[in-house]
């Protein structure tokens, strides 16, 4: 929901949400471990959801 709420805030519109039961393959929570990525390519992600969504929306508006 944090992603959807951030997207709503960034775009300035409320999403039409259809809440449904969990489906096969859905996960309630995840905690990514990026330590292997860092060991391979020395990259550690540090962009917040809010900043990432804002950058995506800005790009989308320009592109489309």
Backbone as CSV, one residue per row, in Angstrom:
resi,resn,N_x,N_y,N_z,CA_x,CA_y,CA_z,C_x,C_y,C_z
1,UNK,0.819,-1.190,0.000,0.000,0.000,0.000,0.865,1.256,0.000
2,UNK,2.064,1.178,0.571,2.929,2.354,0.592,3.238,2.809,-0.828
3,UNK,3.487,1.862,-1.728,3.779,2.201,-3.119,2.577,2.896,-3.756
4,UNK,1.390,2.335,-3.573,0.185,2.905,-4.177,-0.099,4.295,-3.607
5,UNK,0.035,4.447,-2.290,-0.192,5.748,-1.665,0.810,6.784,-2.158
6,UNK,2.051,6.377,-2.333,3.079,7.284,-2.856,2.763,7.666,-4.292
7,UNK,2.319,6.721,-5.091,1.944,7.000,-6.475,0.761,7.967,-6.529
8,UNK,-0.248,7.737,-5.692,-1.405,8.641,-5.626,-0.956,10.059,-5.287
9,UNK,-0.102,10.178,-4.296,0.387,11.483,-3.854,1.173,12.181,-4.968
10,UNK,2.009,11.441,-5.657,2.856,12.007,-6.704,2.044,12.440,-7.913
11,UNK,1.073,11.623,-8.304,0.252,11.915,-9.482,-0.847,12.926,-9.154
12,UNK,-1.279,12.933,-7.904,-2.344,13.850,-7.504,-3.740,13.309,-7.747
13,UNK,-3.856,11.987,-7.839,-5.150,11.330,-8.046,-5.242,10.111,-7.153
14,UNK,-6.457,9.772,-6.767,-6.698,8.565,-5.981,-6.833,7.378,-6.928
15,UNK,-6.232,6.271,-6.567,-6.347,5.046,-7.352,-7.683,4.378,-7.049
16,UNK,-8.217,3.711,-8.043,-9.408,2.885,-7.831,-8.880,1.507,-7.442
17,UNK,-9.077,1.151,-6.187,-8.510,-0.093,-5.681,-9.594,-1.163,-5.564
18,UNK,-9.265,-2.339,-6.002,-10.150,-3.490,-5.853,-9.403,-4.489,-4.968
19,UNK,-9.726,-4.496,-3.702,-9.032,-5.352,-2.751,-9.525,-6.796,-2.914
20,UNK,-8.585,-7.708,-2.969,-8.908,-9.115,-3.173,-8.131,-9.952,-2.174
21,UNK,-8.546,-11.191,-1.998,-7.826,-12.128,-1.152,-6.457,-12.412,-1.753
22,UNK,-5.557,-12.873,-0.917,-4.225,-13.254,-1.385,-4.363,-14.364,-2.435
23,UNK,-3.523,-14.294,-3.435,-3.495,-15.309,-4.498,-2.221,-16.140,-4.371
24,UNK,-2.221,-17.278,-5.024,-1.027,-18.125,-5.029,0.136,-17.308,-5.579
25,UNK,1.241,-17.313,-4.874,2.419,-16.558,-5.308,2.536,-15.185,-4.675
26,UNK,1.452,-14.662,-4.079,1.514,-13.371,-3.394,2.335,-13.522,-2.115
27,UNK,3.050,-12.477,-1.766,3.798,-12.468,-0.506,3.357,-11.272,0.324
28,UNK,3.245,-11.481,1.631,2.817,-10.398,2.515,3.931,-9.385,2.730
29,UNK,5.134,-9.871,2.773,6.260,-9.011,3.111,7.530,-9.606,2.525
30,UNK,8.473,-8.751,2.177,9.742,-9.234,1.668,10.866,-8.349,2.185
31,UNK,12.010,-8.916,2.366,13.193,-8.170,2.788,14.333,-8.570,1.868
32,UNK,14.593,-7.744,0.897,15.630,-8.057,-0.080,17.005,-7.987,0.568
33,UNK,17.834,-8.936,0.235,19.221,-8.928,0.673,20.072,-8.633,-0.549
34,UNK,20.620,-7.436,-0.616,21.387,-7.026,-1.793,22.898,-7.173,-1.595
35,UNK,23.295,-7.902,-0.569,24.726,-8.039,-0.297,25.464,-8.749,-1.436
36,UNK,24.837,-9.731,-2.056,25.470,-10.436,-3.182,25.640,-9.498,-4.377
37,UNK,24.642,-8.668,-4.638,24.737,-7.675,-5.709,25.922,-6.751,-5.460
38,UNK,26.064,-6.310,-4.218,27.183,-5.426,-3.883,28.525,-6.129,-4.101
39,UNK,28.607,-7.377,-3.700,29.864,-8.122,-3.892,30.206,-8.260,-5.374
40,UNK,29.205,-8.446,-6.215,29.443,-8.642,-7.644,29.808,-7.349,-8.365
41,UNK,29.018,-6.298,-8.151,29.187,-5.082,-8.967,29.401,-3.811,-8.152
42,UNK,29.556,-3.957,-6.835,29.790,-2.811,-5.949,28.670,-1.769,-6.051
43,UNK,27.434,-2.245,-6.169,26.266,-1.356,-6.227,25.371,-1.623,-5.036
44,UNK,24.999,-0.575,-4.336,24.094,-0.690,-3.207,22.933,0.285,-3.435
45,UNK,21.717,-0.233,-3.683,20.582,0.641,-3.926,20.289,1.517,-2.708
46,UNK,19.966,2.782,-2.954,19.659,3.670,-1.836,18.567,4.682,-2.176
47,UNK,17.795,4.417,-3.221,16.701,5.300,-3.606,15.447,4.908,-2.835
48,UNK,14.821,5.867,-2.178,13.592,5.593,-1.435,12.442,5.337,-2.415
49,UNK,11.393,4.712,-1.916,10.208,4.483,-2.758,9.659,5.816,-3.240
50,UNK,9.567,6.784,-2.335,9.015,8.094,-2.691,9.815,8.753,-3.818
51,UNK,11.135,8.757,-3.704,11.977,9.372,-4.733,11.927,8.571,-6.034
52,UNK,11.938,7.250,-5.937,11.868,6.416,-7.142,10.565,6.605,-7.899
53,UNK,9.452,6.663,-7.179,8.152,6.876,-7.823,8.114,8.259,-8.470
54,UNK,8.618,9.272,-7.772,8.632,10.630,-8.330,9.444,10.666,-9.622
55,UNK,10.629,10.058,-9.614,11.468,10.034,-10.821,10.757,9.310,-11.964
56,UNK,10.102,8.185,-11.646,9.386,7.434,-12.684,8.253,8.265,-13.269
57,UNK,7.449,8.910,-12.413,6.321,9.712,-12.887,6.832,10.874,-13.737
58,UNK,7.895,11.533,-13.308,8.478,12.630,-14.101,8.908,12.128,-15.475
59,UNK,9.601,10.981,-15.508,10.027,10.394,-16.778,8.814,10.046,-17.647
60,UNK,7.807,9.421,-17.042,6.623,8.984,-17.792,5.920,10.162,-18.444
61,UNK,5.789,11.255,-17.716,5.116,12.452,-18.256,5.883,13.015,-19.451
62,UNK,7.203,12.987,-19.390,8.005,13.486,-20.509,7.926,12.525,-21.690
63,UNK,8.042,11.235,-21.422,8.087,10.228,-22.486,6.755,10.099,-23.214
64,UNK,5.653,10.138,-22.445,4.341,9.963,-23.067,3.598,11.271,-23.144
